[in-house]
């Protein structure tokens, strides 16, 4: 079995192999044991300095990366663009070069521009991890999602997985599609036609516009947030109408009468894409996804730190 990643950065799931994903999963298994022990810390990244640079808001990803880094005994610096000299006009490259001059080894970055991480990877030496780049990719989210499916169902290969909602604006959707297809899952997307990009079938996924048919077909429904902050025009008449046609509630699941696993990357618009009686039900693994995120990010940081 492979013992090293094929890349020194995690820019997207598109650029890693099935074997890389399996190595991250087996490493995460070990770190999941570690974070469930009374003493949750290991010295694996002692003397490694990591900068978390967030140009967009985040709750889960930022906290999860910071916890993962501290559990590995790394030195951590946090940088929020809103309280930095970016607001005075400093460029992305100048900002990051100044941080690197302080001897930072790894950069975890969230940025609104798709491809920002590729730009950085061409100009700096540190390992770069994409924590979300605009509407493009969110690789650690896809890894923790697929890992959670494997944990719940025993494997990802051959499973029917539907991604529901705002596919057009979702970096989670694209990274999930790359990851699930590499692992051999059958993938459909479901949502209003205005929120499904035309190119999507070229990625090997099918489109289903009827939520009932999609739920009848699937083992897992990964339900996405409607990203109003990225919608420059009106893609749906109203959230109420979206919820009527695509929202998942208890009575819809009872009507389908099938043991579907419900996932959501968060943050949830409760009452829009999911009602609380579904989000908080026994069918939901939303908080398992969050727990697994720490183990997956520990695995990614640990494996990339060995790649200089
Ligand atoms: N899933 C996710 O990326 O959540 P945050 O935006 O809170 O990091």
Boltz pocket constraint, residues with backbone or C-beta under 6 A from the ligand:
constraints:
  - pocket:
      binder: B
      contacts: [[A, 57], [A, 58], [A, 59], [A, 60], [A, 61], [A, 62], [A, 131], [A, 132], [A, 138], [A, 141], [A, 265], [A, 266], [A, 267]]
      max_distance: 6.0
